[in-house]
Structure formats: C-alpha cells, structure tokens
Amino acid sequence: MTLSQIKIHHFRNIDYAELSLSNHFNYIVGDNGSGKTSLLEAIYMLGHGRAFRHIQSNRIIQHEKPELVLFSQIESSQQTRTIGLSKTRHNENTIKIDGDEGFRLTDLAKLLPIQLITPEGFDLLTGGPKYRRSFIDWGCFHHYPEFVSLWNNLKRLFKQRNALLKQSSNYNQLLPWDKELAPIAEKIGDLRANYCQNIFPQIIETCHDFLPEYQLNCQYYQGWEYGTPYADILYRQFERDKFINYTSLGPHKADLKLRVDNIPVEDLLSRGQLKLVMCALRLSQGEYFSEKTGQSCIYLIDDFASELDQNKRNLLAKRLKSANSQVFITAVNQAQITHMIDENDKIFHINSGIIS
C-alpha cells in the first residue's frame, strides 16, 4: 500500500493541507519548528490512531479546535481505498474505511504498515525492554493473525491475576487463572521466538552492510527461563509475586538483546553507529514484511541527516531506494537530500504549518 493523497485538518500547527504524494520518495524541507515532523506524525497517526510524540489529544489538536481530521487515499496493485480518522479532545476516535464506520485501530494498522525512524528512536536500543517488545510485537501482529487476540487475553488475565495477588492467602486461589494464563503465555512466547528466528539473519546482514567492522549478535529472551513450563514459574514465584502484588516473570518481561563481542551495543557504539543499527532493525523488519506478504511498508524518517556523515547518508539512501517502498523524509535544507532526489520523487516545503 502507498498513500496517493492526504488531507490534514487542525493537526498541531497545520491548519489545513491537501497533498498529492509520490509513491516513491517524498521530501519535507523546512526550518526547525516549521511543521515537518507534524506531517510525519499525521501519516503515522493514520496507521496507529495516535501520534508518536504525544498521546494526549490536547497536545495534537490545534488550539481552540474541537477535533482533528485526517483523510487519505491509499493505492495497491489491486484497488484504491480511502481511510479517515477524527479525534476529539476527549480522545474519542472515529475511523472510516471506504466511507464505512465501525472499524478499530488494528484495522488501520493492517492497512498501513509503517516503519518509523526518528531522533528519539534510540529508545529501541538504549531504552527499556518495552521498546524492543514493541518491535517484536509489530512483526507478530502483521505475520500471525492469532497474535492480537492472544495478547488481549493475556493482558486481561494479568490484570485479574495482579488484582487477586493482593487478596490471596494461598496459591490455590490463583490456580484457575494460571491454568488459563500459562498456555497463552507460552503460545505468545513461541510466536515471538519464531518471528525473531526468522528476522535475525536479515538484521545481522543489514547491520554488517552498514557497519562492516562489527559482527552483531541478536538474542531473544522470552521473559522466563527456557525449558521450564510457565505454569511452574507462576507457582514457584507466588510468594514473591504476592509480596510485590505483581506477576514478576512472563511475556510482559520479554526482551531483544543486541550485542557486539558480548557487549551491549549501547555501551560500545557511537550515536551515529547506533542510528545505523536502529535503521537496520527498521529496514530489515519492513523488508521481511514485504517479502512475506507481497505488500510494501511505508517508511517515515525524521531528520534524515542527524548523526550521520555523508558516506553513511549515502549508504542509507541507497538501501532505502532498493526497498522500492514509499518513503517520507524530513530535512532542514535541501542540500542534505539533493544527492537522493530523482524524477519520481516530490519535494514539499513547509513554513509555519503551510505546505507547498
């Protein structure tokens, strides 16, 4: 899928914009604070139902406006579809697909698979495990149809179990919940492990292309010790969980560990090198998705030039071009992207929220 046009109403500093887009590269050029990132956020929101910088409605809806509205036409080799999203200050969403209402945010995510690369994206490597779980779960969501319902059931059961931990005097009171929880947790662990096993070779190869001087090692941790049934873990951890009123081990503690020479990448690599590893993760995931589904990802890259010298920019640009996907790139000035532009691309200039 690619976006052929987008309309934006009352989103951050963009009062109104209607853009016809290239299905190759789209460059958004403007000074800091002009609204470049807001345009990327509007596209991201069409695929996720939320912005990536702030989740509070009042932070993204224009001052004194009751709601924001986003609309886009999307194209594939088979059909043309329309999607629309409105969000009120009370955080109420209305989602339309092909003019019909009643859809969920997961329906948007299925239609618009998006990979996001931003200066804040270093959290994927240097932040807590939740960022890397989100990375893995993006892949599981798009490749395993049963994953969403399994994850929703898991969250429900964890919420109930944690509430019961505050009231239970012995483990038998939790047993009915744990009998339902354990097989779901193990199934989620298996899906995540399978996805990681499939994508790790692509990540390692891409990292080697970007940073040939390093050999990356990837390891998936499921959230509890391997070889032990999760039901046994829940029983064994009962006293500790009761003391802290929280289920301490499980799929909610899963992580992706990235090392070079057994050293965590965040302890060894420079910021420029970390950005290339982050880009390798996002590109590998998007390319694997395209390979397995026959659909293309949309790539959103904010502040393309930051942290990278000219050689590394050229390397990243070449890889993006070879992906044959729709790409949106922001830059402070056109000189940063001149070497990338070809006849199929479009350049948009933005000043104080006005796009030309």
C-alpha angles and dihedrals in degrees: 000000000000132000111245095180140000134196121200126193125186097341112153107301094345107097094179135346134167115188135182106212138208116239087221121044126349117189122199112198126187147113122285110284093021095114103265094130091043089063091052090048092053090055091045091050091055088061099038109024091237140067120251098228101045131012096194112102093218090060095056105033113085117259113279093002116122096218147353124239128202126185132178141174114219128198134204132168089264106040153351118245137178129220130188134184131186125183127191129207087258088062093250115152129207113191124192127186117186088347096304125115131210099077129135132226089256088062090058091048091053092052097045114037104190133187115201126202116181137154086255090054092091084092086081087069106022102029131080126295092267091076093054092044088055089052092053093042092053087062094044091049092054098040105036115050093198094056098087096054092044091051093046090051091048093053091049093050093046090051091051093044093050090050091050092049088069091056106032122104096185138021096250089073089064097042098093090055094043092052088059095038101050100062092045091050092049092048091052090048090052093049092049092047091049092050092048092048090054098046101038095081090053092049092049092048093048092048089052090052091052098037109021091171091069134059110213121212120201125198130179119214113197097204099260136046116294119247094029119105110242090232088063090050092053091050094045093048096046098106093046093044091050091051093053095033090230139094100251103193133039145080089318087069097050118131144181113228119203119191142167115206087349091302118119109252092235090060095049112032131072121241091260090052091046089053090055091050089050090050090048090055094049095043093046091051093048093046092048089051091052092046094052101037104030089233126113127236124229114233121209114192119183119199094000096190099050117116093001131102120219095268093053091046089054091049092051092044091052091051092048091050091051091054090071091215135129110270133190117197130181123207135172092226136012093241089074092062105028093104090057102049121106136169095274094056132091130215122207123192119206129195123174091339095311113120125202 
